[in-house]
């Protein structure tokens, strides 16, 4: 295969990354290496984001480490973390060592969180404001960000602690020169990064919010947890736990049956010296 993709293939991958991801996941290692190596790195990252973690991991491990790390560094954080979690520790460390230090540091920090806690699913690439910003600045930042921030925008102090939240509707109706500190409100619900996902999956705040702010144990803002992420991951987590418990129960039951069967072989079959003399 040519080292550069033809325009038609490149256009298809750009317009249909999810369909491309499903097709690529079924290819063998040689074809995966050829296609991913030929793709522009940013495009390869987009395709990788639509793969299941196991498929993404398998594809990355088919590539030269330098290529894989370059693609992974451009991949959306949560998708990159999910792919790394499936790999063995030496493979993870090899890829992280080839990445720019800031990117590798973010991934290492996220990998420290267990898969069952909020911190593992936080979206940290979100728009934030400071109390000193004016409404005009805030709206300009919002338009440039192109992000789906939801109805509230976190407001942080100089130490990146959560000072409050600004309501987007109020910003749109306020005068341009008004300060954010005069418009912001205390955040009604703040999640701890160490809280388990199961404890927040049914939180009543999800009825009115599509994202909630997350802080670490020192109160430093970590990002937001999105409702869509909670609904997807919580269900997957509950299913995984149920399957694991069922497997453990099944193994225990089989072990009980085995030992009962072994024990039955010895019931009433004592040694000759233990038999009743009248039996001789």
C-alpha positions in Angstrom: 0.0 0.0 0.0 1.2 3.5 -0.8 2.6 5.5 2.1 0.0 8.3 1.5 -3.7 7.7 1.3 -5.6 8.6 -1.9 -8.0 11.5 -1.6 -11.1 9.3 -1.8 -10.0 7.0 1.0 -8.9 9.9 3.1 -12.2 11.7 2.6 -14.1 8.5 3.6 -12.1 8.2 6.8 -12.7 11.8 7.7 -16.5 11.7 7.0 -17.2 8.3 8.5 -14.6 7.6 11.3 -17.0 5.3 13.2 -17.7 3.1 10.1 -13.9 3.1 9.3 -13.1 2.1 12.9 -15.4 -1.0 12.6 -13.8 -2.0 9.3 -10.2 -1.5 10.5 -10.8 -3.5 13.7 -11.5 -6.6 11.6 -8.2 -6.4 9.6 -5.0 -8.3 10.3 -1.9 -6.7 11.7 -0.1 -6.1 8.4 -3.1 -4.1 6.9 -3.7 -2.2 10.2 0.0 -1.1 10.2 -0.2 0.0 6.5 -3.4 2.0 6.8 -2.7 3.7 10.2 0.9 4.6 9.1 -0.5 6.2 5.9 -3.2 8.2 7.7 -2.5 11.7 8.9 -1.9 11.4 12.7 -4.9 13.6 13.6 -7.2 11.6 11.4 -5.9 8.3 12.8 -6.6 9.6 16.3 -10.2 10.4 15.3 -10.7 6.9 13.9 -9.1 5.3 17.0 -11.6 7.2 19.3 -14.5 5.3 17.7 -13.0 1.9 18.5 -13.6 -0.3 21.5 -10.7 -0.2 23.9 -9.6 -3.7 23.0 -9.6 -3.0 19.3 -7.8 0.3 19.7 -5.2 -1.3 21.9 -4.6 -4.1 19.4 -4.3 -1.7 16.5 -1.8 0.5 18.4 0.4 -2.5 19.2 0.6 -3.4 15.6 2.3 -0.1 14.8 5.9 1.1 15.4 6.0 2.6 18.9 6.8 6.0 17.7 3.8 6.0 15.3 1.5 4.6 18.0 2.5 7.1 20.6 2.1 10.0 18.2 -1.4 8.9 17.3 -2.3 8.2 21.0 -1.0 11.6 22.0 -3.6 13.2 19.7 -6.5 11.0 20.8 -9.2 12.3 23.1 -8.0 11.7 26.6 -10.7 9.2 27.8 -10.4 7.1 24.7 -6.6 7.1 25.0 -6.8 6.1 28.7 -9.3 3.3 27.8 -6.9 1.9 25.2 -3.9 2.0 27.6 -5.7 0.2 30.3 -6.0 -2.9 28.2 -2.2 -3.0 27.5 0.4 -4.6 29.7 2.4 -2.2 31.9 5.7 -2.4 30.0 3.8 -1.5 26.8 2.1 1.4 28.4 5.4 2.8 29.8 7.1 2.4 26.4 4.4 4.5 24.6 4.2 7.1 27.3 8.0 7.6 27.2 7.8 8.6 23.6 5.1 11.2 24.1 5.5 14.9 24.9 5.9 15.2 28.7 2.7 17.2 29.3 0.6 14.7 27.4 2.2 11.7 29.1 1.8 13.4 32.5 -2.0 13.8 31.9 -2.3 10.2 30.9 -0.3 8.9 33.9 -2.4 11.0 36.2 -5.6 9.6 34.8 -4.3 6.0 34.8 -3.8 6.2 38.6 -7.5 6.3 39.1 -9.4 3.0 39.4 -11.8 2.3 36.6 -14.7 2.5 39.1 -14.2 6.0 40.3 -15.3 9.4 39.0 -11.8 10.6 38.3 -11.3 8.0 35.5 -14.1 9.6 33.4 -13.6 13.3 34.0 -13.5 15.6 30.9 -10.8 18.1 31.7 -10.8 19.9 28.4 -13.6 22.3 29.2 -14.1 26.0 29.2 -13.6 27.8 32.5 -13.8 31.4 33.6 -12.3 33.6 36.3 -14.2 35.9 38.5 -12.4 38.9 37.0 -13.5 38.1 33.4 -16.2 40.4 31.9 -19.3 39.0 30.2 -18.0 40.1 26.8 -14.8 38.1 27.3 -16.7 35.1 28.6 -19.0 35.0 25.5 -16.0 35.4 23.2 -14.2 32.5 24.9 -17.4 30.4 24.6 -17.8 31.0 20.9 -14.2 30.2 20.2 -14.1 27.1 22.3 -16.8 25.3 20.2 -17.5 23.1 23.2 -20.8 21.8 24.5 -20.5 23.3 28.0 -24.0 22.7 29.1 -26.0 25.4 30.9 -23.3 26.3 33.4 -19.6 27.3 33.0 -17.2 26.6 36.0 -15.5 29.7 37.5 -12.1 29.1 39.1 -10.0 31.2 41.4 -6.2 31.8 41.0 -5.5 28.4 42.7 -7.8 26.6 40.3 -10.3 26.0 43.0 -14.0 26.1 42.1 -15.3 29.5 43.0 -18.8 28.9 41.5 -20.6 28.5 38.2 -21.9 31.0 35.7 -25.2 30.3 34.0 -24.9 30.7 30.2 -28.5 32.1 29.9 -27.6 34.9 32.4 -24.4 35.7 30.5 -26.3 36.1 27.3 -28.7 38.6 29.0 -26.1 40.6 30.9 -24.3 43.7 29.8 -20.8 43.2 28.2 -18.8 44.9 30.9 -20.4 43.2 33.9 -18.0 41.1 35.9 -18.4 37.3 36.2 -18.0 37.6 40.0 -21.3 39.5 40.1 -23.1 36.9 38.2 -21.7 33.6 39.3 -23.5 31.3 41.8 -22.2 28.6 44.2 -22.1 25.2 42.6 -25.0 23.2 44.1 -23.4 19.8 43.4 -19.7 19.2 43.4 -18.3 15.6 42.9 -15.2 14.2 44.4 -12.7 12.6 42.0 -12.4 9.6 44.4 -16.1 8.9 44.6 -17.2 5.7 43.0 -19.1 5.9 39.8 -22.0 3.8 41.2 -22.6 6.3 44.0 -23.2 9.2 41.6 -25.0 7.4 38.8 -28.4 8.0 40.3 -27.7 11.5 41.7 -30.8 13.7 41.5 -28.7 16.5 40.0 -28.6 14.6 36.7 -32.3 15.4 36.3 -31.4 19.1 35.7 -27.7 19.1 34.7 -25.9 17.4 31.8 -22.5 17.9 33.5 -21.2 18.4 37.1 -17.9 19.8 38.3 -15.3 17.5 39.9 -12.6 18.4 42.4 -9.8 16.4 44.0 -9.3 15.9 47.7 -7.6 19.3 47.9 -10.6 21.1 46.3 -8.7 21.7 43.0 -10.9 21.6 39.9 -10.3 18.5 37.8 -13.0 19.0 35.1 -16.6 17.9 34.6 -18.3 14.6 34.6 -20.9 14.4 31.8 -24.2 12.7 32.3 -23.9 10.8 29.0 -20.6 9.3 30.3 -22.1 8.3 33.6 -25.1 6.5 32.0 -22.8 4.6 29.6 -20.0 3.7 32.0 -22.2 3.0 35.0 -24.2 0.4 33.1 -21.1 -1.2 31.7 -19.5 -1.2 35.2 -22.6 -2.8 36.8 -22.7 -5.5 34.1 -19.0 -6.2 34.5 -19.4 -6.5 38.3 -22.4 -8.8 37.9 -20.6 -11.0 35.4 -17.5 -11.2 37.7 -19.7 -12.1 40.7 -21.5 -14.7 38.7 -18.2 -16.2 37.6 -16.9 -16.3 41.2 -20.2 -17.9 42.4 -20.1 -20.5 39.6 -16.5 -21.5 40.4 -17.3 -21.8 44.1 -20.3 -24.0 43.3 -18.2 -26.2 41.0 -15.6 -26.5 43.7 -18.2 -27.6 46.3 -19.6 -30.2 43.9 -16.1 -31.5 43.2 -15.2 -31.9 46.9 -18.6 -33.4 47.7 -18.1 -36.0 45.0 -14.5 -36.8 46.3 -15.8 -37.1 49.8 -18.6 -39.5 48.8 -15.9 -41.9 47.5 -14.6 -42.4 51.1 -17.9 -42.6 52.9 -18.3 -46.1 54.4 -15.0 -47.3 52.9 -12.7 -47.3 55.9 -9.4 -49.3 56.1 -9.6 -53.1 56.9 -8.5 -52.5 60.5 -11.5 -50.2 61.0 -14.1 -52.7 59.8 -16.3 -54.7 62.2 -14.6 -58.1 63.1 -18.0 -59.9 62.5 -17.7 -58.9 58.8 -14.7 -61.4 58.4 
